Amino acid sequence: MTTQDQVIAILAEQAMLETSDVALDNSLDDLGIDSMSLVESIFAIEEAFDITVPFNANNPSESAFDISTVASIVVAVDKLKAERA
Amino acid sequence: MRNGRCGIGPLDIRDVDRLSIQIGGQVRDYDETTHFNRQQIALYDRFTQFTLLAARQAIAQAGLVFAGDLADQSGVILGTSGGGLNTQDENYRVVYEEGKNRVHPFIVPKLMNNAAVSQVSMEFNLRGPSFTVATACASSNHAMGQAFNMVRSGMAKVMVTGGSESMLCFGGIKAWEGLRVMSRDACRPFSATRNGMVQGEGAGVFVFEDYYHAKARGAHILCEVAGFAMSSDASDIVMPSKQGAARAIAGALKDAKVNPDQIGYINAHGTGTAANDKTECAAVADVFGAHADKLMISSTKSMHGHLIGGTGAVELLACLMALCEGVIAPTIGYEESDPECALDVVPNEARDADVDVVLSNAFAFGGLNAVIALRKM
């Protein structure tokens, strides 16, 4: 599975949607992912890719990890994977 | 608190290098063997030890000895959230990590949440109504509210009350880390630059006594417990609600029969998270209207950290300092004003002020709120 497929699978599970219903330009709001689901999604991403995501729920938009869309999350995950390698 | 000294620093605990949050308001240079003997240590978790030390000070200051009818009419109600979490943490390590098949025989009586209450009850012969309250971050305020109502209703003459917490162990911090609401550097309540909460540990214990009983024995009375109210948000397991907080604050004023403009100081829940601080300020603004800009509200968690189930008890000390000594504890670490927290938060330095009635707020995860009002004697 590519990073993109895995990220979409994780977000779809959190949003209780089919993976086919998750588009790259969707925001987390579009998917109905609230702050609790977001924290769970970040945890699932860290576990799936063995990375540490810099994320503080007090200021989610200010962290270095861009969560504005599904696509931006995929890019951010790839970056963290590359940094780890 | 008067000096605005910060007790938060690097944590000295096992496996701290595996934590992403490595700071806390830890009780330092503490040697249990100077206070307790070997048999006691086998039975007293750190949260019980802190409780007993605080209870000894409080009961000595009150000058009470519990015997006969007074013992039967006096009890202990304390708050804690984690109880003997250190004992759990250590012993899960023993069986899971070290693979041992045997644990110390007293793990259960040491870790149970009511251990501290029971040990205080035994040490001081308190034989009346006694139990532990666990409502996360509001535990101590709920406990003190119950104690207050027991004395007020005549169910008890004297109640030893307050709370304690000691969760600064690997598992205790790791669990909080998961929520992503913790700060890695400091607790800065109400500041625009705040980035989360910091955990603390310790205990606060008070003696709540029937007024006429205290008066008759010539006790030095520190202040009056004037009112108490509680509410439930009934909305979200972690996000606070302005309405729920406001109902508890307004309820405490009503119970104390005071007008909003009589409140000079509020010890805020003020956790330093984005969500709590703005919600709490909005609730205060709602209840107090124009007077919200005149009263002082500070969060001493900036100095001692968030003691979770013990926090309301330790914070009541700041309320006593305000009433008895005319000193308002500051919110330290305050860097930049936040338009969503536009109240007088007593930034960085303590202030001299003459206040007659004060409130102490506690708003717990799970939406359970408890507010106490104290009045100068």
Interface residues (C-beta under 8 A of the other chain):
Chain A: S35 M36 V39 I42 F43 T52 F55 N56 A57 N58 N59
Chain B: S20 G178 L179 R180 V181 S183 R194 N195 G196 I237 V238 M239 T273 A274 A275
